[in-house]
Structures are given as C-alpha cells and as structure tokens.
Amino acid sequence: MDNKPQPEDIVQTIQNDVRFHAVMESMPLAIYVISEGEGQECEYMNQTFTDLFGYTMEDIPSVLDWWPKAYPEKEYREFIRQLWQERIEAAIPTKTAIEPIDAVVTCKDGTVKEIRWGFISHEKFNYAFGLDITEHKKDVHELLRLSKLLVESQQIAKLGGWEFDVDTEELFWTDETYRIHDTSPEEYNPTVESGVSYFLPESREIITTALDEAIINGKDYDLELETYTTKGRKINVRATCRTTQKNGKTQKLTGIFQDITERKLTEAILQESNIRFLASFVDAPIGMAICSPERIIVEVNEAFYEMLGYSSDELIGIHFNDITNPLDIKISVDNYEKLISGEVDKYQIEKRYRHKQGHDVCCLLNVSLVRDQDTTPLYFIVQVQDITKRKQSDDKLSFQASHDALTELINRHEFERRTERLLSSVKQDKAKHALCYMDLDQFKVVNDTCGHIAGDEMLRQLSKMLQKVVRHRDTLARLGGDEFGVLMEHCSLDDAHRVTTSLQTAIQGYQFIWEGRSFRVGVSMGLVPITDATLNLTELLKDADAACYMAKDKGRNRIHVHHEEDAELARRQGEMQWVTRIQHALDEDRFCLYAQAIESLDKRTDKHYELLIRMLDEQGEIIPPGAFLPAAERYNLITQLDRWVIEQTFRLFTENPAFLEQINFISINLSGQSFTENNMLDFIITQLDKTGVEAQKVCFEVTETMAIANLSQAMKFISTLKGLGCRFALDDFGSGLSSFAYLKNLPVDYLKIDGMFVKDIVDDPIDHAMVKSINEIGQVMGMQTIAEFVENVEIKGMLREIGVNYAQGYGIHKPQSFDELLNRSNNVADINKSKDDETKS
C-alpha cells in the first residue's frame, strides 16, 4: 500500500492547523510549499509570496512553471537550478537547511528583485523561504562604493590617517599611511618611537616637541617636515594632529599624514621659474611690460623704454592708451575686452606706439593675462617687438609687387586686380566706367637708334607726364613694353574720351631728347566702356586690345572706341579661317611633333622630353602652335589634335624601341576638353593595350586652370590612368587663382612652375619667392618640380640653389623635330651596340 500523503491530505492538514497557518501568513518571508515527487506541485504559498512576486498558485502550479517565469534568461536559470540542486543534495543527508542562495527574480509585472532563498526538506513536503534583500543589497553596494571612493581619494591625495591611544600607547595607521611609508601591516608594526626615528634630524626635533605638547598640553599641530620611508626614500610630508581631551587630560591623538613631495617640488620649480622670469624680463632683447587689469603700466624692462625713447620712470603709472597711436586704440580695446571676458586666452596684434620724439614705432604685441585660482585677473604680460624695419620692408615688397620697377606706375597684375574688383561691383551699382589700352607708335625707333637705356628713360619721363594728365581717381598702369592702360572709374564714355584725348595730345606734344637727338612718338588707343553687360576681365582686355589694333590698322596715332562688332567680327573671321586650315591639315596629315628636353638639376641621368605639336602650311613651312591652337580650342577641334598626338607618339614608340629604352618618359599635353570627352579615356587605354607601350613611359601634362575647372572629371581621369602606371604633370602651376587650395586633390607626380615666375627670377625678388614657395609645397607633397622658361645659366643656377628638380627652356634645349631626335638617339644606340658587340668578341 502507498503511504505517500496525497495533496488534498496535506492541504487539509495545513488548514486544520490554525496556529501553523497563522504563523505562515504572518511571516515576512515568502513561503512556497512543494510536494515531494516528480511533479513538484505547489501545495501552498502565503500572501507574502504573492505580494512580493505577484504570482498566484494558478500562475505557478508547480516548480516547473516557476523556473521560466522567475528566471527568463536561460543561462541564468540553468545556473540557479544547478546551484539549488547542489545545495539541496548537500543538505538532505544531514536533515538541515541549505546554505542560503541569493538570486535575482523576475516578478510578474517585469520588475526584478534580489531574493535570499532558504530551503527545508520535511517528511511530507518541502519549504522554500524567500527574503527580499533588494534594498539591503543597494545599501551594501552604496557602502562599498563610498568605501572604494574614500580609499581612491586618499590614494589620489596621498593622504593617510592615524590614531594614537595615549593610555594604551597603541598606534593605528590606515592603509594609505602604510603606502606612504613604503610598507604594509604585515611588514611593519608602527609605534610613535619608530615613526619619529624616520624623520630627518632637524624635523625629528620639531615633531618630538609637537607630540609632547599635544600629549601634555592638548595642543594641536600642523607641520610640514622631511622624513624617510622604511625603504630609505626621502619625502616631504604634512603631519597634523588634533587632540581629544577628557577631564583636562589628553586621551587620544588623531591626525593625517600626507605625502606633499610633488607639491614641494612644484613650488620649488615655480620659485625657480619666477626667478628665471624676472631675469628674462629684465634682460629680454624685446620690450617687456607688466600692467594692471586696468592697463596701467606697472613695470617695464630696458628694451621697452629705450624702444620708445622714455625712461622707466616716465612710463610707469601711465595708461597704455597714452602711448598708442589714436588710430590703433580701438583694436587694442577690442582685444583687451576679449581677454578680460575669457573669450580668448591671449592675443597677438600689430599696432603703433608713439615715440617720445613724436614718430610712430610699429610693434608686434603678444599679450597674455595672468589670473588667480578664482580666475580673477591679476596682471597682463605684454611682449613688444619693434617691427618698424620689417613693415617698411613689407611695404617696399608690396609696392614692388604692385608697381612697375621702371616707371613706378601700377603694373599689369595690379591693374587687372583693380579692374576685376570694379567688374564685381558694376553688376550691383550699375555705374559706368571705362578702360583705355595704349600702345606707343614709333617707340621702337628710340630703342633701335639710341639703345634700351634711352628707351627706358623715355618711358620714365612719359609716365610722369601722363600721371599729371589723368584724373586723381584714375589708375594709370604700365602693362608691358611700350603698352599702357588707364582704368577710369565712374566715368561716362564721353568723359573717358575727353581724358584719352588729353593723353593723346600730351604724348603728341612731348619731345624726347637724348644725346643731342630729338624724338617724338605717337599713341594708338583703344577705348572700351565698362557696364553691367561686360562679361569678364578676359573679354574686356580682348576688346580693348582689339580696339587698339583697329586704331593702328586705321593709320595709328588715333583713338578707336570699341564697338562690339569690331572685335567680334575680327576674331570670328580670323578664327574661322584657322578652323578651315586645321581641318584641311588633319585631312592631309600636315602636323608634326617637336620635342624639347627636360634636364635634371640634381645630377640625375634621367632623360625626359616634352612633345609639342606643330602645323605645316601648304608649302611645308612650320606654323607655331600659338597661331592655330586658340581656334582649335574655341571650335572644339583640340581633342582631335590630342588624339593625333597620342596616336602618333605611341606609333613612334613601337617603331623605335631603342629610343624608348633610353628615356625615362615622354610628356604629352592634354587639353581641358579631353577631360570631358566621354571616349578619350577609353581611347588612351586602347592605345596602351594595342601598342604594348609601357604606361610608365608616358606622362600627361594638364594645365592647372583646366584641371581645376573640371576637377571631378580630372580626378577620375588622372586616377584611372595612374592606376595603369601613367604619370601626370600639372602645367603652368601658379597661374591659377586657387593653386594651393586644389593641389592636394590632384594626385600628380610633377609640378611645372609657370614660366612667368621663372624668367625674371634673377632680378625680381617676388618671382624668386614665388618659385621657392611653389617648389617647397611640391616637395612637401612628394612631387617633383619642373621650371619652365629657363633661358640662361644664371636662372638655371638659381633654380638649383632653390632645390627645383628639373629645368626646361631655350637655355636647356631648343625644340627640335622629333624625327631628328629619334634618328640621333637611334644612331647613338647603334654605335653603343656595336661597341658592346666588339667588347664581347
């Protein structure tokens, strides 16, 4: 017969025992009664269980239903079940309660609570007891966190604590106090006598006296002393003590023990720094001043008061505004207010101080503000450098950059800059302006008869005379050679015509005398109105040049006012004639290639050549590219010429392998239109595949302005061909307006420095600085540099000093027929080959 109690019997037993039931319901523990057997059904749960977890007996009729609800995460659930099993198996043999288990239980509403579980196995059923320890755990965690924070704070501050019982003479140290002494409780048992013995002799006497005063008279102390650690390391410490008294007798001493070695070292460094600062302040080669937050001068060094011609007594106590040029006071005040408000930490400005004798001294100021720990301003430190000579030099360079060296008139670059500025405003204000282009007639007679020195003197005299004729607001410029320009702002066409007539009359009445000879010159003038319909600077200068040409064409020494049909008609007629000639030349294969060497300046043996296209006329005479390329570009024939050059070059390469082996690479020019032509990239790739020419033997040259104008297409074009091994050079670099800004976006191998900067590099410091700057930028970016227009040995030598890698120009090699170059190279190769064969035999 099965004696196992049935569930209904157990329930009845519990219900019948009123006292037992009352105890169960009144307990603060959650109680869950489980029947023995495989089913592990829930026989009873008290109200505390339901209140705590939210579950009823219908929710968890058995332990098997409890597990997934209380512990929804599988891994955690398996861990808790395994832990329960191990604890129960350990407790059953002894009939004792299991070791408590802490677990995180998920309640019916989704909240989680930390529960400490107990379990008792009874003869008839088993009891599970749960105690909510959630808040207790929080308190423990907070206590641990605070304890850890306290320990970490003590470690950061190197601050230990100690306590001494006067009666028992027991001395207690905190962990940090042991650390400060380079020891531990296991290694060292602290006593007052042993602790005092580690202090240096002069400090030992002080601490001993202080301890006696504290014990006998209850006197607190706060000392900074020197001591040794247990390992002999010398440190600085702060030792404090507070006494506890009872009935007039000291019972306990409590204090801190702090390692202040680093602080002492910092103070020593600061003191030394202050000494050095004072020394550097007094002996500084530049002016130094200290002033109050109100900008009153407190102290100055000798360099400062000598710079301004005062004595130190005359400067101390005055306001900085008193010695500042009135025009510079505002900028000083603005920067001062930014510094005081904390907007900036320091500032640097250029300003003018008034010398005692009345003239200005240009200075570069570096001003910083020193604040206290509460950020309250204490004083300013002002560093003053006299830059008067530098400013004068800068002004001179600026003048040279914008003026013609011979006549001291505005130069072409500055003239174009001012004209562009005017064009940018004319669209808004609708004002009327005018531009005059002048070309002297018969000036060449003076040069040819008396030489360039006479010609230069004549230009100087004419310039001074014309300067007196133009209006005050007009810009008179020498544009080059015997060409001049006048920009007339806020000037109607009629008024402009009167001005140019006055200029013409003055020139006609001018007589130049040189070494007893007398000369007169005339002037052809092109006058162009500037209105909101004017397109851009390029078109404006073309129109002025065309009008001047019309004046010459009509008999010279006259003024021709530009009419749109003049320039347009002349340009279109000329260019249309070239279009027809170019097309015929392409049909009849009347183009040829010239080559110009690119020479290494740093002793390399590389051989480079640039290929140049030439056109043959009907009689076989050479036509220079400047005659037909503008028309080819305007009427979209340039890409056909590019294709012809590429195809001919690759053909000549395959036919002359000996030449190809001798050279490092050949440069081929590409027009900007080739970037945007859909099939050009495929055409080049096809030529490489068809001919088998090594891609690294080909370098494509693209102009800076064209590359920037088609930046995205250029980057794709260049990247694709570089991936195959081709090289790229950026031609005419420096002529664009945004060279350096866009350079990093173009992965080229070579920079060709615009010849306009190279040709005058020996005599013009501005050109020298430009070439030097471009070369340095190229070298930093890993690019080789090539200088164009190298006309003589002097230019070549200066380029070598600057560090330019290659040179190209008539001083290196004049362009020659590519066929001649091939024949010469092949002959050399054949001779070398014969010598090699003779040597081998």
NORFENUR-V53256 format. One record per residue. N is the residue number from 1. PHI is phi in whole degrees, -180 to 180 (999 if undefined). BURIAL is b if it has 9 or more other ideal C-beta (glycine too) atoms within 8 Angstrom, else e. D_CENTER is the distance of its C-alpha to the mean C-alpha in whole Angstrom. Layout:
BEGIN
N_PHI_BURIAL_D_CENTER, N_PHI_BURIAL_D_CENTER
END
This chain:
BEGIN
1_999_e_94, 2_-79_e_90, 3_-91_e_90, 4_-66_e_86, 5_-66_e_86, 6_-82_e_85, 7_-56_b_82, 8_-67_e_84, 9_-69_e_86, 10_-64_b_83, 11_-60_b_82, 12_-64_e_86, 13_-62_b_86, 14_-65_b_83, 15_-67_e_84, 16_-71_e_87, 17_-88_e_86, 18_-62_e_85, 19_-65_e_84, 20_-63_e_82, 21_-64_b_80, 22_-66_e_80, 23_-64_e_78, 24_-59_b_76, 25_-76_b_75, 26_-90_e_74, 27_-75_b_72, 28_-77_e_68, 29_-90_e_68, 30_-81_b_67, 31_-118_b_70, 32_-132_b_70, 33_-101_b_73, 34_-122_b_73, 35_-75_b_76, 36_-76_e_77, 37_112_e_77, 38_-68_e_74, 39_-70_e_74, 40_48_b_73, 41_-71_b_73, 42_-82_b_73, 43_-98_b_76, 44_-170_b_75, 45_-141_b_72, 46_-86_b_72, 47_-65_e_70, 48_-60_b_68, 49_-62_b_66, 50_-66_b_66, 51_-64_e_65, 52_-75_b_62, 53_-106_b_61, 54_86_e_62, 55_-89_b_64, 56_-113_e_68, 57_-65_e_70, 58_-67_e_70, 59_-73_b_66, 60_-132_b_67, 61_-65_e_70, 62_-147_b_70, 63_-63_b_67, 64_-62_e_66, 65_-81_b_65, 66_-69_b_63, 67_-55_b_61, 68_-68_e_59, 69_-79_b_59, 70_-74_b_58, 71_-131_b_55, 72_-67_e_54, 73_-80_e_51, 74_-60_e_53, 75_-63_e_52, 76_-67_b_52, 77_-61_b_56, 78_-65_e_57, 79_-64_e_55, 80_-66_b_58, 81_-62_b_61, 82_-65_e_61, 83_-64_b_60, 84_-58_b_63, 85_-60_e_65, 86_-66_e_65, 87_-68_b_66, 88_-66_b_69, 89_-63_e_70, 90_-76_b_70, 91_-91_b_72, 92_-59_e_75, 93_-60_e_77, 94_-97_e_77, 95_58_e_77, 96_-116_e_75, 97_-70_e_72, 98_-75_b_68, 99_-67_e_65, 100_-56_e_63, 101_-121_b_60, 102_-95_e_57, 103_-143_b_56, 104_-97_e_53, 105_-107_b_56, 106_-92_b_55, 107_-80_b_57, 108_-63_e_58, 109_-85_e_56, 110_96_e_53, 111_-73_e_52, 112_-120_e_52, 113_-138_b_54, 114_-92_b_55, 115_-122_b_58, 116_-102_b_60, 117_-100_b_63, 118_-125_b_66, 119_-150_b_69, 120_-130_b_73, 121_-96_e_75, 122_-108_e_79, 123_-63_e_82, 124_-102_e_82, 125_-156_b_78, 126_-114_b_75, 127_-114_b_73, 128_-113_b_69, 129_-113_b_68, 130_-124_b_64, 131_-115_b_63, 132_-74_b_60, 133_-116_b_57, 134_-58_e_54, 135_-65_e_54, 136_-61_e_55, 137_-63_b_52, 138_-60_e_50, 139_-63_e_52, 140_-65_e_51, 141_-62_e_48, 142_-65_e_47, 143_-64_e_49, 144_-63_e_47, 145_-63_e_44, 146_-65_e_45, 147_-64_e_46, 148_-65_e_43, 149_-62_e_41, 150_-64_e_44, 151_-64_b_44, 152_-64_e_40, 153_-62_b_40, 154_-64_b_42, 155_-67_b_40, 156_-63_e_37, 157_-82_e_39, 158_51_b_41, 159_-120_b_44, 160_-108_b_48, 161_-121_b_51, 162_-150_b_54, 163_-147_b_58, 164_-129_b_61, 165_-89_b_65, 166_-64_b_67, 167_-71_e_70, 168_-90_e_69, 169_59_b_67, 170_-87_e_64, 171_-116_b_61, 172_-111_e_58, 173_-118_b_54, 174_-79_b_51, 175_-58_b_49, 176_-67_b_47, 177_-64_b_49, 178_-61_b_50, 179_-62_b_46, 180_-60_b_46, 181_-89_b_49, 182_57_e_48, 183_-149_b_51, 184_-147_e_52, 185_-58_e_55, 186_-74_e_57, 187_-95_e_56, 188_-146_b_57, 189_-107_e_60, 190_-72_b_59, 191_-136_e_61, 192_-62_b_61, 193_-63_e_63, 194_-69_e_61, 195_-63_b_58, 196_-65_b_59, 197_-66_e_59, 198_-79_b_56, 199_-69_b_55, 200_-63_b_55, 201_-49_e_58, 202_-68_e_57, 203_-81_b_55, 204_-63_b_58, 205_-65_e_61, 206_-67_b_58, 207_-69_b_58, 208_-65_b_62, 209_-62_e_63, 210_-66_b_60, 211_-65_b_62, 212_-61_e_65, 213_-63_b_65, 214_-70_b_63, 215_-74_b_66, 216_-81_e_69, 217_-110_e_68, 218_68_e_65, 219_-94_e_62, 220_-72_b_59, 221_-144_b_56, 222_-146_e_52, 223_-127_b_52, 224_-118_e_49, 225_-136_b_50, 226_-113_b_50, 227_-147_b_51, 228_-111_b_51, 229_-83_b_50, 230_-63_b_53, 231_-103_e_51, 232_85_e_51, 233_-83_e_47, 234_-81_e_47, 235_-138_b_45, 236_-99_b_45, 237_-132_b_47, 238_-107_b_47, 239_-117_b_51, 240_-123_b_52, 241_-148_b_56, 242_-128_e_58, 243_-95_b_61, 244_-114_b_63, 245_-109_b_67, 246_-149_e_70, 247_56_e_73, 248_76_e_72, 249_-123_e_71, 250_-74_b_68, 251_-100_b_67, 252_-146_b_64, 253_-115_b_61, 254_-128_b_57, 255_-161_b_54, 256_-119_b_50, 257_-135_b_49, 258_-120_b_45, 259_-80_b_43, 260_-115_b_42, 261_-60_b_41, 262_-65_e_37, 263_-64_e_37, 264_-63_b_40, 265_-65_e_37, 266_-62_e_35, 267_-63_e_37, 268_-66_e_38, 269_-65_e_35, 270_-64_e_34, 271_-63_e_37, 272_-65_e_37, 273_-64_e_33, 274_-63_e_35, 275_-65_e_37, 276_-64_e_35, 277_-61_e_33, 278_-62_e_36, 279_-67_e_37, 280_-70_e_33, 281_-63_b_34, 282_-69_e_37, 283_-99_e_37, 284_-59_b_33, 285_-75_e_33, 286_-109_b_31, 287_-68_b_32, 288_-132_b_32, 289_-145_b_34, 290_-117_b_34, 291_-134_b_35, 292_-74_e_36, 293_-57_e_34, 294_-91_e_37, 295_70_b_35, 296_-90_b_38, 297_-70_b_38, 298_-103_b_39, 299_-152_e_39, 300_-138_b_37, 301_-96_b_37, 302_-64_e_39, 303_-62_b_36, 304_-71_b_36, 305_-75_b_39, 306_-73_e_40, 307_-60_b_37, 308_-104_b_39, 309_80_e_42, 310_-104_e_43, 311_-96_e_45, 312_-63_b_43, 313_-64_e_46, 314_-72_b_46, 315_-93_b_42, 316_-66_b_42, 317_98_e_43, 318_-98_b_42, 319_-83_e_39, 320_-60_b_36, 321_-61_e_37, 322_-69_e_40, 323_-116_b_38, 324_-102_b_35, 325_-57_b_36, 326_-52_e_37, 327_-69_e_34, 328_-104_b_31, 329_-66_b_33, 330_-62_e_31, 331_-64_b_28, 332_-66_b_29, 333_-65_e_30, 334_-60_e_27, 335_-71_b_25, 336_-61_b_28, 337_-67_e_28, 338_-64_b_25, 339_-70_b_25, 340_-63_b_28, 341_-74_e_27, 342_90_e_25, 343_-65_e_22, 344_-133_e_20, 345_-89_e_21, 346_-161_b_21, 347_-149_b_20, 348_-131_e_20, 349_-142_b_22, 350_-104_e_25, 351_-151_b_28, 352_-114_b_32, 353_-98_b_34, 354_-91_b_38, 355_-68_b_40, 356_-59_e_43, 357_-84_e_45, 358_108_e_43, 359_-87_e_40, 360_-86_b_37, 361_-118_b_34, 362_-77_b_31, 363_-131_b_29, 364_-106_b_25, 365_-105_b_25, 366_-119_b_23, 367_-120_b_25, 368_-132_e_25, 369_-114_b_27, 370_-99_e_29, 371_-118_e_31, 372_-87_e_33, 373_-63_e_33, 374_-93_e_34, 375_65_e_31, 376_-75_e_34, 377_-59_e_32, 378_-103_e_34, 379_-165_b_33, 380_-101_b_30, 381_-111_b_29, 382_-117_b_29, 383_-104_b_28, 384_-124_b_29, 385_-115_b_28, 386_-75_b_30, 387_-116_b_28, 388_-58_b_31, 389_-65_e_32, 390_-65_e_28, 391_-63_b_28, 392_-63_e_31, 393_-67_e_30, 394_-62_e_27, 395_-62_e_30, 396_-67_e_31, 397_-63_b_29, 398_-63_e_28, 399_-64_e_32, 400_-64_b_32, 401_-70_b_29, 402_-111_b_31, 403_-127_b_34, 404_-76_b_37, 405_-65_e_38, 406_-77_e_41, 407_-100_e_42, 408_63_e_39, 409_-81_b_39, 410_-57_b_36, 411_-89_b_35, 412_-63_b_34, 413_-59_e_30, 414_-68_b_31, 415_-61_b_34, 416_-66_b_32, 417_-63_e_29, 418_-66_b_32, 419_-66_b_34, 420_-63_b_31, 421_-61_e_30, 422_-67_b_34, 423_-64_b_34, 424_-70_e_31, 425_-96_b_33, 426_-67_b_36, 427_-67_e_36, 428_-89_e_36, 429_-89_e_38, 430_57_e_41, 431_-73_e_42, 432_-108_b_43, 433_-139_b_42, 434_-151_b_43, 435_-133_b_42, 436_-121_b_45, 437_-111_b_44, 438_-120_b_47, 439_-130_b_48, 440_-66_b_50, 441_-95_b_54, 442_67_b_56, 443_-68_b_53, 444_-60_e_53, 445_-63_e_57, 446_-65_b_55, 447_-62_b_53, 448_-69_e_56, 449_-84_b_58, 450_-115_b_57, 451_95_e_54, 452_-69_e_50, 453_-63_e_50, 454_-66_b_53, 455_-59_b_51, 456_-63_b_48, 457_-65_b_50, 458_-63_b_51, 459_-63_b_48, 460_-64_b_47, 461_-65_b_50, 462_-61_b_50, 463_-62_b_46, 464_-64_e_48, 465_-68_b_51, 466_-65_b_49, 467_-60_b_46, 468_-80_e_49, 469_-87_b_50, 470_-68_b_47, 471_-69_e_47, 472_-59_e_45, 473_-85_e_42, 474_-79_b_42, 475_-109_b_39, 476_-100_b_41, 477_-136_b_39, 478_-95_b_40, 479_-92_b_39, 480_142_e_40, 481_56_e_43, 482_-108_e_46, 483_-108_b_44, 484_-130_b_43, 485_-138_b_42, 486_-130_b_42, 487_-103_b_40, 488_-110_b_42, 489_-86_b_41, 490_50_e_43, 491_-141_b_46, 492_-70_e_48, 493_-63_b_49, 494_-64_e_53, 495_-65_b_51, 496_-63_b_49, 497_-66_b_52, 498_-66_e_54, 499_-63_b_51, 500_-67_b_51, 501_-64_b_55, 502_-63_b_54, 503_-64_b_52, 504_-63_b_54, 505_-63_e_57, 506_-63_b_56, 507_-69_b_55, 508_-63_b_58, 509_-86_e_60, 510_-84_b_58, 511_-124_e_59, 512_-103_b_58, 513_-117_e_60, 514_-140_b_59, 515_51_e_62, 516_83_e_64, 517_-106_e_63, 518_-116_e_62, 519_-135_b_60, 520_-128_b_59, 521_-130_b_56, 522_-112_b_56, 523_-149_b_53, 524_-99_b_52, 525_-129_b_50, 526_-111_b_48, 527_-112_b_47, 528_-128_b_45, 529_-74_b_45, 530_-113_b_41, 531_-132_b_41, 532_-69_e_40, 533_-88_e_41, 534_-66_b_39, 535_-73_e_37, 536_-161_e_34, 537_-63_b_34, 538_-60_e_35, 539_-66_b_38, 540_-63_b_39, 541_-68_b_39, 542_-63_b_40, 543_-64_b_43, 544_-65_b_43, 545_-65_b_44, 546_-65_b_46, 547_-65_b_48, 548_-65_b_48, 549_-63_b_50, 550_-63_b_52, 551_-63_b_53, 552_-67_b_54, 553_-64_e_56, 554_-89_e_58, 555_125_e_59, 556_68_b_56, 557_50_b_56, 558_-151_b_56, 559_-109_b_53, 560_-121_b_53, 561_-84_b_51, 562_-66_b_49, 563_-122_e_50, 564_-53_e_48, 565_-68_e_51, 566_-62_b_51, 567_-68_b_47, 568_-63_e_47, 569_-66_e_51, 570_-63_b_50, 571_-66_b_47, 572_-66_e_48, 573_-62_e_51, 574_-66_b_50, 575_-70_b_47, 576_-65_b_50, 577_-62_e_52, 578_-70_b_49, 579_-58_b_48, 580_-63_e_52, 581_-66_b_52, 582_-64_b_49, 583_-63_b_50, 584_-64_b_54, 585_-65_b_52, 586_-65_b_50, 587_-64_e_53, 588_-99_e_55, 589_54_e_52, 590_-104_e_52, 591_-128_b_48, 592_-144_b_48, 593_-108_b_45, 594_-112_b_44, 595_-132_b_41, 596_-130_b_40, 597_-72_b_38, 598_-117_b_35, 599_-99_b_35, 600_-74_b_33, 601_-102_b_33, 602_-120_e_32, 603_66_e_35, 604_-80_e_35, 605_-103_e_38, 606_-61_e_36, 607_-113_e_38, 608_-125_b_36, 609_-139_b_37, 610_-105_b_36, 611_-89_b_39, 612_-127_b_40, 613_-86_b_42, 614_-132_b_45, 615_-110_b_48, 616_-104_b_52, 617_-80_b_54, 618_-63_e_58, 619_-97_e_59, 620_86_e_56, 621_-83_e_55, 622_-75_e_51, 623_-110_b_49, 624_-67_e_45, 625_-63_b_42, 626_-62_e_42, 627_-81_e_45, 628_-114_b_44, 629_-66_b_41, 630_-57_b_40, 631_-68_b_43, 632_-63_b_42, 633_-71_b_38, 634_-66_e_40, 635_-109_e_43, 636_59_e_41, 637_-101_b_42, 638_-66_b_39, 639_-68_b_39, 640_-66_b_42, 641_-67_b_42, 642_-60_b_39, 643_-63_b_41, 644_-62_b_44, 645_-63_b_41, 646_-63_b_40, 647_-65_b_43, 648_-66_b_45, 649_-62_b_42, 650_-66_b_43, 651_-65_b_47, 652_-65_b_47, 653_-62_b_45, 654_-68_b_47, 655_-82_e_50, 656_-133_b_49, 657_-63_e_47, 658_-64_b_48, 659_-65_b_46, 660_-61_b_43, 661_-71_e_43, 662_-76_b_43, 663_-96_b_40, 664_-82_e_36, 665_-166_b_35, 666_-115_b_36, 667_-95_b_34, 668_-122_b_35, 669_-80_b_33, 670_-120_b_33, 671_-81_b_33, 672_-64_b_30, 673_-67_b_33, 674_-67_b_34, 675_-63_b_30, 676_-95_e_32, 677_-77_e_35, 678_-60_e_36, 679_-97_e_38, 680_-64_b_36, 681_-62_b_34, 682_-64_e_37, 683_-62_b_39, 684_-66_b_37, 685_-62_b_37, 686_-63_e_41, 687_-63_b_41, 688_-63_b_40, 689_-67_e_42, 690_-69_e_45, 691_-89_b_45, 692_75_e_43, 693_-66_b_41, 694_-67_e_38, 695_-61_b_35, 696_-71_e_33, 697_-85_b_36, 698_-117_b_34, 699_-124_b_31, 700_-93_b_31, 701_-101_b_29, 702_-127_b_28, 703_-74_b_27, 704_-58_b_23, 705_-66_b_25, 706_-68_b_27, 707_-64_b_24, 708_-70_b_21, 709_-66_e_24, 710_-124_b_25, 711_-59_b_22, 712_-65_e_23, 713_-66_b_26, 714_-62_b_24, 715_-62_b_22, 716_-65_e_25, 717_-60_b_27, 718_-66_b_25, 719_-61_b_24, 720_-64_b_28, 721_-71_b_30, 722_-64_b_27, 723_-64_e_28, 724_-89_b_32, 725_117_e_31, 726_-67_b_30, 727_-109_b_28, 728_-138_b_26, 729_-124_b_26, 730_-98_b_24, 731_-84_b_27, 732_55_b_27, 733_-67_b_23, 734_108_b_22, 735_-82_b_25, 736_-78_b_22, 737_-89_e_21, 738_-133_e_17, 739_-53_b_17, 740_-70_e_14, 741_-65_e_12, 742_-100_b_15, 743_-58_b_15, 744_-68_e_13, 745_-90_e_15, 746_-113_b_18, 747_-80_e_19, 748_-95_b_21, 749_-98_e_23, 750_-133_b_24, 751_-110_b_23, 752_-99_b_26, 753_-73_b_25, 754_-52_b_27, 755_-63_b_30, 756_-63_e_30, 757_-90_b_28, 758_-84_b_30, 759_-63_b_34, 760_-111_e_34, 761_-63_b_31, 762_-69_e_34, 763_-104_e_35, 764_-109_b_32, 765_-65_e_29, 766_-67_b_27, 767_-62_b_27, 768_-60_b_27, 769_-65_e_24, 770_-64_b_22, 771_-62_b_24, 772_-61_b_22, 773_-65_e_19, 774_-62_b_19, 775_-62_b_21, 776_-65_b_18, 777_-61_b_15, 778_-60_b_18, 779_-65_b_18, 780_-60_e_15, 781_-89_e_15, 782_77_e_18, 783_-108_b_20, 784_-85_b_23, 785_-115_b_24, 786_-129_b_27, 787_-97_b_29, 788_-94_b_31, 789_61_b_34, 790_-82_b_35, 791_-99_e_39, 792_-154_e_40, 793_-67_e_40, 794_-62_e_38, 795_-62_b_35, 796_-58_b_35, 797_-65_e_35, 798_-67_b_32, 799_-63_b_30, 800_-65_b_31, 801_-63_e_30, 802_-66_b_26, 803_109_e_26, 804_-64_b_26, 805_-81_b_28, 806_-136_b_30, 807_-132_b_32, 808_-145_b_34, 809_157_b_37, 810_-65_e_40, 811_-76_b_40, 812_-104_b_39, 813_-166_b_41, 814_-79_e_43, 815_-55_e_43, 816_-135_b_46, 817_-57_b_48, 818_-63_b_46, 819_-62_e_50, 820_-62_e_50, 821_-63_b_47, 822_-65_b_48, 823_-63_e_52, 824_-63_e_51, 825_-67_b_49, 826_-67_b_51, 827_-63_e_54, 828_-62_b_52, 829_-65_b_51, 830_-65_b_55, 831_-61_e_56, 832_-62_e_54, 833_-66_e_55, 834_-64_e_58, 835_-62_e_58, 836_-63_e_56, 837_-65_e_59, 838_-64_e_62, 839_-63_e_60, 840_-66_e_60, 841_-74_e_64
END
